[in-house]
Amino acid sequence: MRISLLKAFTYAADGLWTHWGGRRRIEARQVSRLRRLVERARRDSPLFGSLYADLPASDKIDFADLPVTRKPDLMDGFDDWLTIRSLSLEKARAHLSDMDNVGVPVGDVAVFQTSGTSGEPAVIVLSPAFVEYYFGIMMARFERYHWAMIRDLRNRGVRVTITGGNGHFAGNGFNRLVQNVNPRLARGLGLTFVEAEQPIDRLVEKLNAIPDVAWIVTYPSMLNILVQEKEAGRLRIEPALFSTGGETLTSDLQARALRTFPSLTYGIADFYGCTECLALSFTCSQGRKHLNEDWVILEAVDEAMQPVADGTLSDTVLLTVLANEVQPFIRYDLGDCVRFHTDTCPCGSPFRSFDVEGRQATLVRVGNVSLSPLVFDLEHEQARRVQLVQTGQRAFEVRIQLVEGVAEGPVFDAVIESVERVFHDNGLGNVTINASEALPEFTASGKFHEVVPLHGAELRFSKPSNF
């Protein structure tokens, strides 16, 4: 697998040209690329060839007439899904089963897997062209503000990525891929990786040992842990920027992090993407998320898969990735809840902007009531981590990692009382909440979910760390 920087710059130039052309050029590029993707999928993917068999010619298809696709169905037909015939699911899984292969291509493609938040992990296949697109399109979306910021951050110190290290996930795997196929580019990016799954004391020790940490890229759940460690005086780093993604960044956590880290000259940049489409959006100088519409289609829809108006929160979104012709994602149910803005962003970008409210998969369902994990206040001053795990329709357990030397009884009692109050306030009775001897656990991708719904609790966690 080879990555051409020249081709990446070609994507950047095309992205700039599209930006300068405004909405008209964006929509024209989107239509032409969609037709090319649909035609390639029909011709070279047996799965999509069968799926689209009764539809009109590719240049006459109404986009809304294309069927919605979902991860379980696509994974069941994986061997007929790709437009290349050289990679079977068996071969991909054999590659993913070996941790020595993280970031190592399989022939001319890279293979990753999703975290499996909403069910079985998906196997994601990226071509060199997609990797070139990733770097090129992000360069194209940079404003002068971003270029000046990056120059300043490089002068200040190093960039550290804190994500899962126990699997072939994009957070760690993509960095390693770049190091493997283009070491020069990796050196230019200044990539330093720290595993999220390790004990907090060791994580803090490693971060404190890195001279001049200028920029940290991580999940919001890890940002929350870093904030707590900084408040307790154990974490000494003074970064100028946090970049977060992969989870919902709440306004409360953002405000708290800004108070706790006065060194954050550039604040917190929250990105929205997924393993299926790493360069799905970009964050502008005003802090808004903008969709890369010349290469991505994101439909905000209701439960019936019908479009919702701008300003309305969707039940889910349908993702179409125009930049990946090897593994077509067309009207793919991503499960996220988004709301497109109704006004033009002050930054002046012609690309639509939106907010992400979370994932359907993170909701806690008790009877007919659905609760956001954000309604639970699980922090306690005598606990390093607290986790609420749903083990049955009306059964939960609380897992706590205590501060050293603290008696567990009062802490468990306080947390359980807080959780019971949430259920009571939402009209939910007959809910059992027990204290667990188990320690809080990370997901396999290195995320830490304070609240784990029943469908998430059934998923495989990473091996518990020895806290």
DOSE-889779 format. One record per residue (C-alpha): x, y, z. Coordinates in pm, whole numbers, always signed. Layout:
residues N
> px py pz
> X Y Z;
...
***
This chain:
residues 467
> px py pz
> +0 +0 +0;
> +144 +336 -102;
> +21 +683 -10;
> +101 +960 -256;
> +138 +1305 -105;
> +95 +1448 -456;
> -248 +1286 -480;
> -335 +1414 -133;
> -253 +1766 -253;
> -473 +1702 -558;
> -765 +1627 -324;
> -682 +1945 -134;
> -682 +2154 -452;
> -1012 +2003 -563;
> -1160 +2071 -220;
> -1055 +2435 -235;
> -1195 +2472 -587;
> -1527 +2326 -471;
> -1535 +2557 -168;
> -1482 +2864 -386;
> -1768 +2756 -613;
> -2020 +2768 -327;
> -2338 +2563 -296;
> -2384 +2517 -668;
> -2045 +2356 -718;
> -2073 +2150 -397;
> -2403 +1999 -508;
> -2276 +1934 -861;
> -1971 +1748 -729;
> -2188 +1550 -492;
> -2426 +1437 -767;
> -2150 +1333 -1009;
> -1962 +1140 -742;
> -2278 +970 -619;
> -2357 +845 -970;
> -2003 +714 -1008;
> -2020 +536 -671;
> -2358 +378 -745;
> -2240 +260 -1086;
> -1921 +111 -938;
> -2119 -61 -661;
> -2368 -211 -907;
> -2095 -332 -1139;
> -1832 -465 -898;
> -2013 -546 -570;
> -2233 -856 -602;
> -2423 -749 -289;
> -2513 -406 -428;
> -2565 -549 -775;
> -2840 -767 -629;
> -2972 -487 -409;
> -3004 -246 -702;
> -3108 -501 -963;
> -3460 -364 -1010;
> -3365 +5 -1001;
> -3334 +230 -1308;
> -3000 +320 -1466;
> -2756 +484 -1227;
> -2789 +829 -1387;
> -3170 +816 -1353;
> -3203 +688 -996;
> -3366 +915 -739;
> -3135 +910 -436;
> -3428 +856 -196;
> -3520 +538 -387;
> -3193 +370 -292;
> -3258 +123 -8;
> -3129 +189 +343;
> -2840 -40 +440;
> -2743 -159 +788;
> -2428 -301 +939;
> -2558 -653 +1024;
> -2680 -713 +667;
> -2363 -579 +509;
> -2141 -782 +741;
> -2343 -1097 +670;
> -2270 -1044 +301;
> -1914 -916 +346;
> -1757 -1139 +80;
> -2000 -997 -177;
> -1989 -641 -42;
> -1647 -518 -153;
> -1582 -410 -510;
> -1252 -601 -497;
> -1244 -979 -478;
> -902 -1016 -311;
> -1015 -978 +53;
> -1255 -1222 +220;
> -1403 -1180 +566;
> -1204 -1484 +681;
> -879 -1325 +560;
> -968 -989 +715;
> -1053 -1141 +1053;
> -736 -1349 +1053;
> -541 -1025 +1001;
> -737 -846 +1275;
> -681 -1130 +1522;
> -308 -1052 +1540;
> -217 -737 +1734;
> +117 -726 +1552;
> -82 -634 +1241;
> -223 -309 +1379;
> -161 -46 +1111;
> -18 -306 +870;
> -193 -312 +530;
> -337 -626 +375;
> -204 -605 +24;
> -314 -269 -112;
> -580 -189 +150;
> -592 -109 +521;
> -829 -297 +752;
> -980 -165 +1075;
> -1276 -253 +1292;
> -1538 -42 +1466;
> -1577 -40 +1843;
> -1908 -226 +1826;
> -2099 +23 +2044;
> -2428 -71 +1879;
> -2361 -440 +1821;
> -2108 -659 +1638;
> -1799 -468 +1525;
> -1782 -393 +1154;
> -1474 -461 +943;
> -1376 -144 +755;
> -1159 -151 +442;
> -979 +163 +324;
> -791 +205 -3;
> -486 +429 -55;
> -717 +673 -236;
> -929 +716 +79;
> -623 +783 +295;
> -505 +1041 +40;
> -853 +1192 +43;
> -845 +1210 +423;
> -530 +1419 +435;
> -619 +1625 +129;
> -971 +1722 +227;
> -872 +1820 +580;
> -603 +2050 +436;
> -863 +2200 +204;
> -1093 +2283 +495;
> -828 +2457 +704;
> -872 +2830 +751;
> -578 +3066 +811;
> -659 +3030 +1178;
> -591 +2654 +1165;
> -258 +2687 +981;
> -137 +2947 +1231;
> -256 +2727 +1519;
> -71 +2420 +1390;
> +252 +2615 +1344;
> +224 +2746 +1698;
> +145 +2403 +1844;
> +449 +2251 +1676;
> +665 +2519 +1832;
> +509 +2458 +2174;
> +567 +2081 +2186;
> +428 +1739 +2091;
> +91 +1602 +1994;
> -32 +1304 +2201;
> -311 +1067 +2100;
> -485 +879 +2384;
> -714 +606 +2250;
> -757 +231 +2264;
> -447 +23 +2211;
> -603 -322 +2237;
> -742 -360 +1889;
> -742 -256 +1524;
> -935 +64 +1588;
> -894 +380 +1384;
> -767 +596 +1673;
> -446 +397 +1710;
> -447 +197 +1388;
> -463 +491 +1149;
> -161 +655 +1314;
> +33 +330 +1289;
> -75 +288 +926;
> +74 +627 +840;
> +393 +537 +1028;
> +418 +212 +829;
> +346 +342 +480;
> +485 +696 +503;
> +724 +747 +799;
> +815 +1093 +675;
> +455 +1208 +695;
> +419 +1051 +1041;
> +728 +1238 +1166;
> +585 +1560 +1028;
> +263 +1503 +1219;
> +456 +1441 +1542;
> +249 +1141 +1648;
> +289 +1014 +2006;
> +52 +742 +2124;
> -57 +658 +2480;
> -290 +367 +2557;
> -618 +466 +2721;
> -675 +130 +2891;
> -384 +144 +3136;
> -429 +228 +3505;
> -490 +596 +3569;
> -177 +634 +3785;
> +39 +496 +3505;
> -138 +706 +3242;
> -82 +1023 +3444;
> +280 +926 +3505;
> +342 +879 +3132;
> +179 +1210 +3041;
> +374 +1396 +3309;
> +695 +1243 +3171;
> +637 +1376 +2818;
> +807 +1715 +2783;
> +594 +1998 +2645;
> +259 +1831 +2570;
> +98 +2089 +2343;
> -195 +1900 +2191;
> -396 +1599 +2308;
> -631 +1400 +2084;
> -869 +1171 +2272;
> -1227 +1073 +2355;
> -1453 +1298 +2570;
> -1468 +1020 +2832;
> -1088 +1031 +2861;
> -1097 +1411 +2870;
> -1327 +1380 +3171;
> -1069 +1158 +3346;
> -788 +1403 +3265;
> -995 +1688 +3407;
> -1045 +1498 +3733;
> -674 +1419 +3758;
> -583 +1781 +3689;
> -830 +1903 +3952;
> -676 +1662 +4204;
> -330 +1802 +4132;
> -186 +1474 +4002;
> -170 +1571 +3632;
> +82 +1847 +3558;
> +62 +1891 +3179;
> -39 +2228 +3029;
> -172 +2159 +2676;
> -283 +2440 +2448;
> -544 +2230 +2264;
> -765 +1927 +2317;
> -917 +1755 +2014;
> -1202 +1516 +2094;
> -1417 +1278 +1893;
> -1582 +937 +1894;
> -1832 +1031 +2167;
> -2058 +1321 +2259;
> -1878 +1618 +2416;
> -2122 +1787 +2654;
> -2121 +2162 +2713;
> -2073 +2097 +3087;
> -1756 +1892 +3031;
> -1626 +2147 +2783;
> -1674 +2434 +3029;
> -1520 +2234 +3312;
> -1214 +2143 +3104;
> -1160 +2505 +3005;
> -1171 +2608 +3371;
> -938 +2329 +3480;
> -682 +2379 +3201;
> -623 +2758 +3177;
> -342 +2673 +2933;
> -596 +2591 +2657;
> -513 +2880 +2427;
> -700 +2709 +2141;
> -973 +2554 +2353;
> -1134 +2221 +2263;
> -1193 +2118 +1903;
> -1464 +1853 +1887;
> -1465 +1649 +1566;
> -1736 +1423 +1430;
> -1643 +1119 +1231;
> -1652 +740 +1240;
> -1437 +452 +1125;
> -1667 +417 +822;
> -1576 +776 +725;
> -1286 +932 +913;
> -1310 +1267 +731;
> -1686 +1303 +762;
> -1678 +1663 +886;
> -1450 +1947 +991;
> -1463 +2198 +1276;
> -1435 +2563 +1177;
> -1282 +2857 +1363;
> -1625 +2930 +1516;
> -1640 +2581 +1670;
> -1915 +2449 +1442;
> -1909 +2108 +1273;
> -1942 +2127 +893;
> -2018 +1834 +665;
> -1772 +1756 +385;
> -2065 +1755 +144;
> -1860 +1725 -174;
> -1753 +1377 -57;
> -2013 +1283 +207;
> -2394 +1273 +221;
> -2550 +1271 +567;
> -2929 +1245 +583;
> -3104 +1340 +907;
> -3411 +1114 +921;
> -3689 +1004 +1156;
> -3777 +649 +1264;
> -3950 +588 +928;
> -3628 +691 +746;
> -3797 +1009 +620;
> -3603 +1338 +618;
> -3649 +1580 +907;
> -3633 +1957 +865;
> -3322 +2154 +953;
> -3337 +2251 +1319;
> -3508 +1921 +1409;
> -3326 +1645 +1597;
> -3309 +1327 +1391;
> -3377 +974 +1517;
> -3078 +853 +1314;
> -2864 +951 +1016;
> -2794 +779 +686;
> -2433 +801 +571;
> -2312 +783 +212;
> -1933 +790 +166;
> -1847 +909 -184;
> -1472 +871 -128;
> -1468 +493 -69;
> -1543 +289 -380;
> -1375 -26 -244;
> -1632 -76 +33;
> -1951 +113 -58;
> -2140 +279 +226;
> -2461 +405 +67;
> -2751 +525 +282;
> -2591 +343 +576;
> -2780 +368 +907;
> -2521 +512 +1143;
> -2743 +546 +1450;
> -2641 +901 +1548;
> -2885 +1179 +1637;
> -2799 +1511 +1471;
> -2955 +1851 +1414;
> -2861 +2063 +1111;
> -2840 +2437 +1172;
> -3091 +2662 +1000;
> -2855 +2960 +968;
> -2531 +3026 +786;
> -2219 +2982 +998;
> -2036 +3307 +1086;
> -1715 +3152 +947;
> -1864 +3193 +598;
> -1825 +2829 +490;
> -2073 +2715 +223;
> -2082 +2368 +380;
> -2379 +2292 +606;
> -2318 +2282 +979;
> -2478 +2063 +1245;
> -2472 +1946 +1606;
> -2444 +1587 +1727;
> -2664 +1498 +2024;
> -2548 +1138 +2075;
> -2621 +783 +1968;
> -2936 +580 +2000;
> -2714 +293 +2118;
> -2619 +484 +2434;
> -2976 +532 +2560;
> -3083 +341 +2871;
> -3423 +181 +2819;
> -3635 +75 +3118;
> -3982 -36 +3018;
> -4117 +230 +2781;
> -3886 +502 +2913;
> -3558 +596 +2743;
> -3299 +791 +2940;
> -2990 +971 +2820;
> -2671 +868 +3006;
> -2624 +1239 +3075;
> -2907 +1242 +3332;
> -2695 +1031 +3571;
> -2450 +1219 +3793;
> -2198 +946 +3875;
> -1902 +1147 +3995;
> -1794 +1122 +4358;
> -1500 +1298 +4521;
> -1377 +972 +4675;
> -1393 +774 +4350;
> -1152 +771 +4057;
> -1413 +613 +3826;
> -1779 +518 +3859;
> -1971 +304 +3610;
> -2341 +213 +3595;
> -2405 -110 +3405;
> -2751 -231 +3307;
> -2762 -608 +3357;
> -3134 -666 +3296;
> -3447 -480 +3189;
> -3484 -339 +3542;
> -3151 -439 +3696;
> -2833 -235 +3729;
> -2500 -263 +3904;
> -2260 +8 +4016;
> -1886 -40 +3970;
> -1644 +193 +4146;
> -1270 +246 +4150;
> -1211 +417 +4484;
> -946 +665 +4587;
> -679 +476 +4782;
> -765 +426 +5151;
> -1136 +512 +5118;
> -1407 +284 +5263;
> -1634 +160 +4987;
> -1966 +144 +5175;
> -2050 +516 +5199;
> -1941 +582 +4839;
> -2157 +302 +4698;
> -2450 +418 +4911;
> -2421 +776 +4783;
> -2392 +675 +4417;
> -2679 +425 +4438;
> -2897 +686 +4608;
> -2820 +930 +4324;
> -2913 +671 +4059;
> -3234 +577 +4243;
> -3333 +944 +4246;
> -3300 +963 +3866;
> -3526 +662 +3820;
> -3779 +799 +4071;
> -3785 +1139 +3900;
> -3862 +966 +3570;
> -4150 +762 +3716;
> -3960 +435 +3722;
> -4015 +201 +4013;
> -3918 -158 +4077;
> -3560 -102 +3957;
> -3283 -296 +4133;
> -2941 -134 +4178;
> -2663 -337 +4336;
> -2303 -266 +4434;
> -2058 -474 +4232;
> -1711 -598 +4323;
> -1609 -567 +3959;
> -1398 -268 +3858;
> -1512 -21 +3590;
> -1406 -137 +3244;
> -1311 +17 +2911;
> -1463 -91 +2584;
> -1232 -279 +2351;
> -1157 +45 +2164;
> -1040 +227 +2476;
> -1352 +434 +2546;
> -1484 +460 +2898;
> -1863 +468 +2921;
> -1991 +584 +3259;
> -2330 +434 +3171;
> -2347 +101 +2986;
> -2699 +12 +2858;
> -2816 -348 +2839;
> -2725 -394 +2472;
> -2384 -239 +2543;
> -2335 -447 +2857;
> -2369 -760 +2650;
> -2073 -658 +2435;
> -1720 -772 +2502;
> -1518 -532 +2715;
> -1142 -518 +2707;
> -951 -714 +2969;
> -988 -523 +3299;
> -683 -325 +3401;
> -517 -388 +3733;
> -607 -61 +3900;
***
